[in-house]
């Protein structure tokens, strides 16, 4: 049994140290003794860019790839049944994060932002296809109060749409060749990206086996979460490769992408645990349980019994959701998760010390700080 009240005291948090070891973060971790980490979890050094500035920068970088994504999504499709589905994805998919990360990684090693335009579209098409497949697997008819492609167009059309988007992402390789990108770089990028997608799929398969289970070892769950956004490793490395970065710089940005993806995965789990988007009942019944709930279940036999009772009910009520949220707070799960996130952010920033102190490097630092603040805010 873990010791839930021992996170920030003078003794190290056993769970925190072991989990980080299991996901290859460190062999041994000693938790810092400070009780808080500042207002809203912000690190004490001055922010490089404000949240508004970051949002504006990311939107500016991602605007063109997102436009090209929309064009490619519907290109060559004439089916009166499939075209409306793709058009709904085109209008609803707003992921500019991946192309922006690739562009910033490229600039951070001295490259040009435009060098990653094609790969940014490739990453966006693949991510959109995988997201649709995830909704099919999870039987999600809505996400964040919005109807999913599955919910609006049905399973069969959603499946075909997801398939087509992933296939279309491979068509972008032709544009890379036409753009006279070194064939060796293209081969390296595809190798790295392919490996990351295998890791991502394995993490998704693990999540399927975790459904409605409280007996999942916390370290095992963290391993899965560590791989959930594995494609961000490839995205960051791709930017470095296209920017002619050194091997040290490529690996450093891959490490950064890994930790940034881990933070985003933690943030998603917190959002669901707090029911911020109204998804907790769906997740409890049909998906893997979020990290805070798993943690609460292992904090005491009574908490586990109360959560198990809810899992066995045919329908999850709003009162059930409130009780589970309260159990997470009582177990102080959010305190420990905030500590893990803070350490992850620090290691992500450390990886960027292998790069020159350029504007793009500072933006990347601010981006992972912002991701941590988002986690810390949800843990308050």
C-alpha positions as CSV (number, residue, x, y, z in Angstrom):
1,X,0.0,0.0,0.0
2,X,1.3,3.4,-0.9
3,X,1.7,6.3,1.6
4,X,-0.5,9.1,0.1
5,X,0.4,11.7,2.7
6,X,4.2,11.5,2.2
7,X,4.7,13.4,-1.1
8,X,6.3,16.6,0.0
9,X,7.5,15.8,3.5
10,X,11.1,15.1,4.4
11,X,10.8,11.4,3.4
12,X,10.7,10.6,-0.3
13,X,7.4,9.7,-1.9
14,X,7.9,6.0,-2.6
15,X,5.3,6.0,-5.4
16,X,6.8,9.1,-7.0
17,X,10.3,7.7,-7.0
18,X,9.3,4.2,-8.2
19,X,7.1,5.4,-11.0
20,X,9.7,7.7,-12.4
21,X,12.2,4.9,-12.4
22,X,9.8,2.6,-14.2
23,X,9.3,5.0,-17.1
24,X,13.1,5.5,-17.4
25,X,13.0,9.1,-16.0
26,X,15.6,8.4,-13.3
27,X,17.0,5.5,-11.3
28,X,16.4,7.3,-8.0
29,X,14.3,10.4,-7.3
30,X,14.2,12.2,-4.0
31,X,11.2,14.5,-3.8
32,X,11.9,18.1,-2.9
33,X,10.8,19.1,0.6
34,X,9.0,22.3,-0.3
35,X,5.3,22.1,0.4
36,X,4.1,24.2,-2.5
37,X,5.5,25.2,-5.9
38,X,4.4,28.8,-6.1
39,X,1.2,30.4,-7.3
40,X,-0.6,28.2,-9.7
41,X,2.3,25.8,-9.8
42,X,4.5,28.3,-11.7
43,X,8.2,27.9,-11.5
44,X,10.0,30.8,-9.9
45,X,12.0,32.0,-12.8
46,X,10.4,34.6,-15.1
47,X,8.3,33.3,-18.0
48,X,9.9,33.8,-21.4
49,X,6.5,34.3,-23.1
50,X,3.1,35.0,-21.8
51,X,0.3,32.5,-22.4
52,X,-1.3,34.9,-24.9
53,X,2.0,35.4,-26.8
54,X,2.5,31.6,-26.9
55,X,-1.0,31.1,-28.3
56,X,-0.5,33.7,-30.9
57,X,2.9,32.2,-32.0
58,X,1.5,28.7,-32.2
59,X,-1.5,29.8,-34.2
60,X,0.7,31.8,-36.6
61,X,3.0,28.8,-37.2
62,X,0.2,26.3,-37.5
63,X,-2.1,28.3,-39.7
64,X,-0.6,27.3,-43.1
65,X,-0.2,23.5,-42.3
66,X,-3.8,23.4,-41.0
67,X,-5.0,25.0,-44.2
68,X,-3.1,22.5,-46.3
69,X,-4.5,19.7,-44.1
70,X,-8.0,20.8,-44.9
71,X,-7.2,20.8,-48.7
72,X,-5.6,17.4,-48.6
73,X,-8.3,15.8,-46.5
74,X,-10.9,16.3,-49.2
75,X,-8.7,16.1,-52.2
76,X,-9.6,13.5,-54.8
77,X,-12.8,12.4,-53.0
78,X,-16.0,12.5,-54.9
79,X,-18.2,10.1,-52.9
80,X,-21.4,11.9,-51.8
81,X,-21.4,9.9,-48.6
82,X,-17.7,10.2,-47.6
83,X,-17.1,13.8,-48.6
84,X,-19.4,15.3,-45.9
85,X,-17.6,13.2,-43.3
86,X,-14.2,14.5,-44.4
87,X,-15.6,18.1,-44.6
88,X,-16.8,17.8,-41.0
89,X,-13.2,16.8,-40.0
90,X,-11.8,19.6,-42.0
91,X,-13.9,22.2,-40.3
92,X,-13.6,20.6,-36.8
93,X,-10.0,19.6,-36.5
94,X,-7.9,22.4,-35.1
95,X,-4.7,20.7,-34.1
96,X,-1.9,23.1,-34.9
97,X,0.3,21.8,-32.1
98,X,2.2,19.2,-34.0
99,X,3.2,21.3,-37.0
100,X,4.2,24.1,-34.6
101,X,6.4,21.8,-32.6
102,X,8.1,20.5,-35.7
103,X,8.7,24.1,-37.0
104,X,10.0,25.3,-33.6
105,X,12.3,22.3,-33.3
106,X,13.7,23.1,-36.8
107,X,14.3,26.7,-36.0
108,X,15.9,25.8,-32.6
109,X,18.7,24.1,-34.4
110,X,19.2,26.9,-37.0
111,X,16.8,25.7,-39.7
112,X,13.9,27.4,-41.5
113,X,10.3,27.1,-40.3
114,X,9.1,26.5,-43.9
115,X,11.2,23.3,-44.1
116,X,8.7,21.4,-41.9
117,X,5.5,22.5,-43.7
118,X,5.0,19.1,-45.5
119,X,5.8,17.0,-42.5
120,X,3.5,19.2,-40.4
121,X,0.6,18.3,-42.7
122,X,1.6,14.6,-42.6
123,X,1.6,14.6,-38.8
124,X,-1.8,16.4,-38.7
125,X,-3.5,14.0,-41.1
126,X,-2.2,11.0,-39.1
127,X,-3.2,12.5,-35.8
128,X,-6.8,13.2,-37.1
129,X,-7.1,9.7,-38.4
130,X,-5.9,8.1,-35.1
131,X,-8.2,10.4,-33.1
132,X,-11.2,9.1,-35.0
133,X,-10.1,5.5,-34.5
134,X,-9.7,6.2,-30.8
135,X,-13.3,7.4,-30.6
136,X,-14.4,4.2,-32.3
137,X,-12.4,2.1,-29.8
138,X,-13.8,4.0,-26.9
139,X,-17.3,4.2,-28.3
140,X,-17.2,8.0,-27.8
141,X,-20.2,9.7,-29.4
142,X,-19.2,13.0,-27.9
143,X,-16.0,14.7,-26.6
144,X,-16.0,17.9,-24.6
145,X,-19.7,18.6,-25.2
146,X,-19.1,18.2,-29.0
147,X,-20.4,15.3,-31.1
148,X,-17.6,13.1,-32.5
149,X,-17.4,11.9,-36.1
150,X,-18.6,8.5,-34.8
151,X,-21.6,10.2,-33.1
152,X,-22.5,12.3,-36.2
153,X,-21.8,9.9,-39.0
154,X,-21.8,6.4,-37.6
155,X,-19.1,3.8,-37.0
156,X,-18.6,2.6,-40.6
157,X,-18.1,6.0,-42.1
158,X,-16.0,7.2,-39.3
159,X,-13.7,4.1,-39.7
160,X,-13.3,4.7,-43.4
161,X,-12.7,8.4,-42.8
162,X,-9.9,7.6,-40.3
163,X,-8.4,5.1,-42.6
164,X,-8.3,7.5,-45.5
165,X,-6.8,10.3,-43.5
166,X,-3.9,8.1,-42.4
167,X,-3.4,6.9,-46.0
168,X,-3.4,10.5,-47.2
169,X,-0.7,11.3,-44.7
170,X,1.6,9.0,-46.6
171,X,0.9,10.9,-49.8
172,X,2.8,13.8,-48.3
173,X,6.0,11.9,-48.8
174,X,5.6,12.6,-52.5
175,X,5.6,16.4,-51.8
176,X,8.8,15.9,-49.6
177,X,10.5,14.3,-52.6
178,X,9.3,17.0,-55.0
179,X,10.6,19.5,-52.5
180,X,14.1,18.0,-53.0
181,X,14.5,16.9,-49.4
182,X,17.4,14.6,-49.0
183,X,16.1,11.0,-49.5
184,X,18.2,9.8,-46.6
185,X,16.5,12.4,-44.3
186,X,13.1,11.3,-45.6
187,X,13.9,7.6,-44.9
188,X,15.2,8.5,-41.4
189,X,12.1,10.6,-40.6
190,X,9.7,7.8,-41.8
191,X,11.7,5.3,-39.7
192,X,11.4,7.4,-36.6
193,X,7.8,8.2,-37.2
194,X,6.9,4.6,-37.9
195,X,8.5,3.5,-34.6
196,X,6.7,6.1,-32.7
197,X,3.3,5.1,-34.1
198,X,4.0,1.5,-33.2
199,X,4.7,2.6,-29.6
200,X,1.5,4.7,-29.6
201,X,-0.6,1.8,-30.9
202,X,0.9,-0.5,-28.2
203,X,0.0,2.1,-25.6
204,X,-3.6,2.2,-26.9
205,X,-3.8,-1.6,-26.8
206,X,-2.6,-1.5,-23.2
207,X,-5.3,1.0,-22.4
208,X,-8.0,-1.3,-23.8
209,X,-6.8,-4.0,-21.4
210,X,-7.1,-1.5,-18.5
211,X,-10.8,-0.8,-19.0
212,X,-12.8,-0.5,-15.7
213,X,-9.9,-2.1,-13.8
214,X,-8.6,-1.0,-10.4
215,X,-6.0,-3.7,-10.2
216,X,-3.7,-2.0,-12.7
217,X,-0.3,-1.3,-11.2
218,X,0.4,2.5,-11.1
219,X,3.8,2.0,-12.7
220,X,2.3,0.0,-15.5
221,X,-0.3,2.7,-16.1
222,X,2.4,5.4,-16.1
223,X,4.4,3.5,-18.7
224,X,1.3,3.5,-20.9
225,X,0.9,7.2,-20.4
226,X,4.6,7.8,-21.2
227,X,3.9,6.3,-24.6
228,X,0.4,7.8,-25.3
229,X,1.8,10.8,-27.2
230,X,4.9,9.1,-28.5
231,X,4.5,10.7,-31.9
232,X,5.6,14.0,-30.4
233,X,9.1,12.4,-30.1
234,X,9.1,11.9,-33.8
235,X,7.6,15.4,-34.5
236,X,10.4,17.1,-32.6
237,X,13.1,14.9,-34.0
238,X,11.8,15.5,-37.5
239,X,12.1,19.3,-37.1
240,X,15.7,18.9,-35.9
241,X,16.6,16.6,-38.8
242,X,15.1,19.0,-41.4
243,X,17.0,21.9,-39.6
244,X,20.3,20.0,-40.1
245,X,20.7,19.6,-36.3
246,X,23.5,17.5,-34.8
247,X,22.8,14.1,-33.4
248,X,23.0,15.6,-29.9
249,X,20.4,18.2,-30.8
250,X,18.1,15.7,-32.5
251,X,18.1,13.4,-29.4
252,X,17.7,16.4,-27.1
253,X,14.6,17.5,-28.9
254,X,13.2,14.0,-29.0
255,X,13.6,13.9,-25.2
256,X,11.8,17.2,-25.0
257,X,9.0,15.9,-27.1
258,X,8.7,12.8,-24.9
259,X,8.3,14.8,-21.8
260,X,6.0,17.4,-23.3
261,X,3.8,14.5,-24.5
262,X,3.8,13.0,-21.1
263,X,2.6,16.3,-19.6
264,X,-0.2,16.5,-22.1
265,X,-1.3,12.9,-21.2
266,X,-1.3,13.8,-17.5
267,X,-3.4,16.9,-18.3
268,X,-6.0,14.9,-20.2
269,X,-6.3,12.5,-17.3
270,X,-6.8,15.4,-14.9
271,X,-9.4,16.9,-17.2
272,X,-11.4,13.7,-17.2
273,X,-11.0,13.1,-13.4
274,X,-12.3,16.6,-12.7
275,X,-15.1,16.0,-15.2
276,X,-14.3,19.4,-16.8
277,X,-15.6,18.3,-20.2
278,X,-18.3,16.0,-18.9
279,X,-16.5,12.8,-20.0
280,X,-15.9,11.1,-16.6
281,X,-19.0,8.9,-16.6
282,X,-18.1,7.7,-20.2
283,X,-14.5,7.0,-19.2
284,X,-15.5,5.2,-16.0
285,X,-17.8,2.7,-17.9
286,X,-16.0,2.3,-21.2
287,X,-12.3,3.3,-20.9
288,X,-9.3,3.0,-18.7
289,X,-9.6,4.8,-15.4
290,X,-7.6,8.1,-15.1
291,X,-4.5,8.2,-13.0
292,X,-6.0,10.2,-10.0
293,X,-8.8,7.6,-9.7
294,X,-6.3,4.7,-9.8
295,X,-4.2,6.4,-7.2
296,X,-7.2,7.1,-4.9
297,X,-8.3,3.4,-5.2
298,X,-4.8,2.3,-3.9
299,X,-4.8,4.9,-1.1
300,X,-7.1,2.8,1.1
301,X,-9.3,-0.2,1.1
302,X,-12.4,1.9,1.8
303,X,-11.7,4.2,-1.2
304,X,-11.2,1.2,-3.5
305,X,-14.5,-0.4,-2.3
306,X,-16.4,2.8,-2.9
307,X,-15.0,3.2,-6.4
308,X,-15.6,-0.5,-7.2
309,X,-19.3,0.0,-6.2
310,X,-19.6,2.8,-8.7
311,X,-17.9,0.7,-11.5
312,X,-20.5,-2.1,-10.9
313,X,-23.5,0.1,-11.3
314,X,-25.3,0.0,-14.6
315,X,-25.4,3.8,-14.8
316,X,-23.0,6.4,-13.3
317,X,-24.9,9.3,-11.8
318,X,-23.7,12.9,-11.1
319,X,-23.5,12.0,-7.4
320,X,-21.2,9.1,-8.2
321,X,-18.9,11.4,-10.2
322,X,-18.8,13.9,-7.3
323,X,-18.0,11.1,-4.8
324,X,-15.1,9.8,-7.0
325,X,-13.7,13.3,-7.3
326,X,-13.9,13.7,-3.6
327,X,-12.0,10.5,-3.0
328,X,-9.2,11.7,-5.3
329,X,-8.9,14.9,-3.3
330,X,-8.9,13.0,0.0
331,X,-6.1,10.7,-1.2
332,X,-4.1,13.8,-2.2
333,X,-3.6,12.2,-5.6
334,X,-3.4,15.6,-7.2
335,X,-0.4,16.6,-5.0
336,X,1.6,13.7,-6.1
337,X,0.7,14.1,-9.8
338,X,1.7,17.7,-9.6
339,X,5.1,16.7,-8.3
340,X,5.6,14.2,-11.1
341,X,4.6,16.9,-13.6
342,X,6.9,19.5,-12.1
343,X,9.9,17.0,-12.3
344,X,8.9,16.2,-15.9
345,X,8.9,19.8,-16.9
346,X,12.3,20.4,-15.3
347,X,13.9,17.5,-17.2
348,X,12.3,18.7,-20.4
349,X,13.9,22.1,-19.9
350,X,17.2,20.5,-19.1
351,X,17.2,18.7,-22.4
352,X,16.9,22.0,-24.2
353,X,20.2,23.2,-22.6
354,X,21.9,21.2,-25.4
355,X,20.6,23.8,-27.8
356,X,21.8,27.4,-28.4
357,X,19.8,30.0,-26.6
358,X,17.7,31.2,-29.5
359,X,14.3,32.7,-29.7
360,X,12.8,29.3,-30.7
361,X,14.5,27.5,-27.9
362,X,13.0,30.0,-25.4
363,X,9.6,29.5,-27.0
364,X,10.0,25.7,-26.4
365,X,10.9,26.4,-22.8
366,X,7.9,28.5,-22.3
367,X,5.7,25.9,-24.0
368,X,6.6,23.1,-21.6
369,X,6.3,25.6,-18.7
370,X,2.8,26.4,-19.9
371,X,1.9,22.7,-20.1
372,X,3.1,22.2,-16.6
373,X,1.1,25.2,-15.3
374,X,-2.0,23.7,-17.0
375,X,-1.4,20.5,-15.0
376,X,-0.7,22.4,-11.8
377,X,-3.8,24.6,-12.1
378,X,-5.9,21.5,-12.4
379,X,-4.3,20.0,-9.3
380,X,-5.1,23.0,-7.0
